Amino acid sequence: MILGRLALVLGAALILSACGKSQTAAQSSTVTPTTATNATTSSATAAAAAAAKTASSKADTAPATPQVVTRTNEDGSETVEDTSGDSGTHNALLSAVASTAAAATVTSAADAWTEGVNYTRLVPAQPTNAPAGQVEVLEFFWYACPHCYAIDPLVESWKRTKPPYVTFTPVHVMWNDAHRSLARMHYALESMGKLDEVHPEIFKAIHLGGNMLVAKDPSDTAESERIQTAFVQKFGISADSFKKAYHSFGVETNLQRADELVQRYRVAGVPTFVVNGKFVADVATAGGPERLLSLVGDLVSAEHKH
């Protein structure tokens, strides 16, 4: 229980950091775009106030133009009425404020994310493995990373509501023997169709249960396999089936591809997201876990429109 609470506190305290390649926080600073957004909003508000003041000044100084209506009465006489008033002036004032406020809203939305601050554009863009018409989203992660564990529920929720034109692929990093052992388990479960069921349980075992699911000596791959086999059996997976998948050609291929992707995108910290081979973002650049998923959604939408 104490270990579980400690893991949660650690995840909350360091949520804007990342698990780095050297298993330390790879990013020491957090860039939040709220200051820029607030500045944009303040400028828009000032513009609205200025427009309102100008409209009000014109209303106070401009001579009213009389609006004369001549009515013919039943007895043949005529009545002249002056219908001029201040309603037109008020409408002009309200129109000026409304139009400026609308422009401010559009500007704020357009400036919500800043290239070079909230995300990085890759030049040249990298090829994706998504089918034609699909937008690829890669999540680079590591099961033992507390930040990956903390954001995983948000990722799972996003996966359930993501547009059908999104191809989502989690990629386990391969920085050392311990990472590779966990990655092998990940891809073995994926090949068996058991990943969705066991994936969150792996995070819980490591971060709440204290079971790292690898040998004390990470280079002892046989011991890591034994530990992982015993773990997956808790979910009704036979040892023989798991071992067969564990050493299958398909898993070896996926491990090789994961290694290539980590090197191609020069991933040095996790969690890191790559959208369509063009944009890279993480928790720190986006300004928080929720904002990161929102940013990914906006980048996906923009790519789909193109």
N, C-alpha and C positions, 0 to 999 in steps of 0.2 A: 504493500500500500504506500509506504513512504517512498519507495523507488518510483512508483507511478506518479505520485504528486511531484516529485523532483523533476521527472521527465517533462511533465506538463509545464511546470514553472520555467524550465530551461527553454522549452519551445516558445513560450510566450515572450520571454525576455529577449530572445535572440531572433525573433521572427523576421526582422528586416535584414538579417545577415544571410550568408549562404555557406553551405558546406563546401570547402575548397578542396582542391586536388591533394593538398597536404593535410587534409582533415582538420583544417583550421578555418576561421572565418575569412573567406577570400575577398570579401568586400567590406571595408571598414567604414564607409560613409554611406549615408542614405540621402538620396536626392528626392525631395518631394516637390511636385509641381504646383502645390497649392498656392504658393506665393505669386507665381506668374498668373495663375488663374484668377486670384483675388485682385491682382493689379489690373487685369483685363476687365473684370467686373466693375472695379472702382472707376476705371476710365469710362466705361459705358454709362455708369450711373452719372458721372460728371457731365457727360455729353447730353444725357437725357435732361439733366437739370438746366444746362445751358440752353438747350432747345426750348424747354418750357419757359425760361426767363425771356428769351427772344420773342417767343410767341406772345407772352404776356405783355411785353413792352410794346409790341406792335398794336396789340389790342387797346392798350391805354392811350397811345399817342395818335393812332390813325383815326381820322374823323369818320364818324358813323355815316354810312350811305343810307339815306332814307329810302324805305321801300313803301311806295304809295299805291294803294289799291282803290279804284273808283267803283262803287257799287250802285246799281240802279234800283231804286225802291219801287214798290208796286204802284205808287201814285205818280211815277215818272220823275221824281226828284232823284238827285244823286248824293251819295255820301262818300266822302273821301276819308280813308283810314290810313294812318301811318303804322305799318306792321314791323318797322325796324326794331330790333332788340339786341340783347347780348348773347343769344343762343348760338349764333354763328361764330362769334368770337370764342366762346367756350369750346365749341366743337373743334375749331382750328387748334386750340391749345391742347386738347385731349389727343387730337390726331398726331400732333408733333411729338408728344410724350410717348404715345403708343408705338409709333413707327420707330422711334429711337430705341425704345425698350426691346422691340422685336429684333432690331439689328444687333443689339447687345447680346441677346440670347443666342443668335446664330454665331456671333463672333466667339462667345465663350465656349460653345460646343466645338467649334473648329479648332480652338486653341487648347482643348482638353489634354492632348498628348503632344509632346515636343520631340521631334527626331533629334537624336544625339543626347537627349536627357532621359526620356522615358523608355526609349528603345533605340537600337542601332540598326541601320540599314546595311546589309551586306552587298558589297560591290566587288566582283560581280555576284549576282544571285546564283545560288546553288541549285542543281537539279533535284527534283523531288521524286518520291516513289509512289505518289498518289495517282490514281487514274485520271484521265482527261475530265475536266470539269470539276474536279475536287480540289479543295484547298487543304494542304497538309499542315498539321500542327504536331510538332515533336516536343515531348517533355523529357528532358534529361534529368534523371533522379538517381538516388542511392537509398536503399532501404534503411541503412543505419543513420541517415541524415535527419536530425530533428526537424529541420525546416521543411524537408520533403514530407515528413510525417504530419506536420502541422497543416500543410496546404492540401494534403491528399483528399480530405472530405470535400473541399471546394472543387477540386478537380473532378471528383466522382460526380458531384452534382452538376457541374458544367457538362460533363460527358452525356448525362441523361437528357439535357435540354439543348445541346449543340445542334446547329442546322444539319440537315442530311447531307449537305455538300462538303462536310468537313471529315477528313481522314485523320484520326487521332492515333498517334503511336508513342507509347512510352519507351524510352531508351535508357537502360541501366548503364551507368558509367563503368569503365573498365580500367581504373587507374592502378590497381594493384591486385594481388592474389585474393584478398578478402572481397573486393568488389566483384572480381570475376566469378567467384563461387556463388555469390548472391545473384549475379546476373544469370548464371547457368540455371539456378533454381527457377528464376523468373521465366526464362524462355522455355524450360522444360514444362512448367505448368501451363504456359500459353499453348504449347503444342498439344497438350492433353485436353484443352478446353476447360481447365480448372482454374485459370488465373483470376477471373472475376470473383470467384468464391474465396480463394486463399490469399489474394493480394492484400486486403486490409488486415488479415490475421498475421501476416508476416510483420507488418509495421507494429502491431500490438505486441507480438512476441518480443521484438527487439526493444521497443521503447517503454513498454509497460511491464513486460515479464522479465527483462534482463537477459533474454536468450539471444545472443548475437547471431546464432545459426551458422557460425563458421568456427573452425578449430582455433584454439588459442594460438597455434602456429599457423597462420593463414596459408603457408606453403604446403601444409599437410592437407592436400585436396581430398584424399581418401577419407580422412576424419570429418572434414566438412560435409562430404557427401553422406556419410553415416548419420550425422546430426540432422541434416535436412530430410533425409529419408524417414527418420523416426518422427520428425515434425509433421510431414504431409500425411502420414498414416492416420493422424488424428482426424483427418477429414475424409476418411474412407478411401484414400488412394493406396493402391497396393504397392508394396516395395518393388516388386518386379517391374510393374508398368512404369513407375517413376524412374527407375534406374535405366530402363530401356530408352525412355525419352531423354534422360539426362545426358546420354552419350550418343544421341542420334545425330545424323547428318544435318537435319533441319536446325537443331539447336546450335551446332557448330557454325552453321551458316549465319544464323542470327547473331551469334557472339561476334563473328568477324565483322558483320555489317555494323553492329553497335560500336565496335572499336573504331571503324572507319568514320562513322558519323561524329563521334567524340573528337577525333582528330581534325576532321574537315571543318567543324564549327569552333574548334579550339576551346572547347568547354573546360573551364577551370573552376567552376563553382556550380552547385546545384541547390535548388531547382532552377533550371534555365529552360525557357520556351523559345522555339524557333517557328515562325509562321511562314510557310510556303517557300522556304529556302531564302527568304529576303530579309526578315526582321528578327532580331534577337532581343529578348527582354527577360528580366528576373524580378524578384520581389523588391529589391532595393531600388531599381530604376523606376519601377511602376509606382512605388510609394506604398506598398502593402499587398498582402495576399489577395484580398478582394479586388483591388484595383488592377492587379496583374491579370486576373481572369477577365476583367472588364476590358482591359487593353487588348488582350488576345482576341476577344470577341470583336472588337472594333477593327483590328487589323485584318481579321478573317473576312469580315463584311466588306471592307474596302477592296481586298483582293478578289473577292467573288464578283464584285461589280465590274472589275477590269477583265 
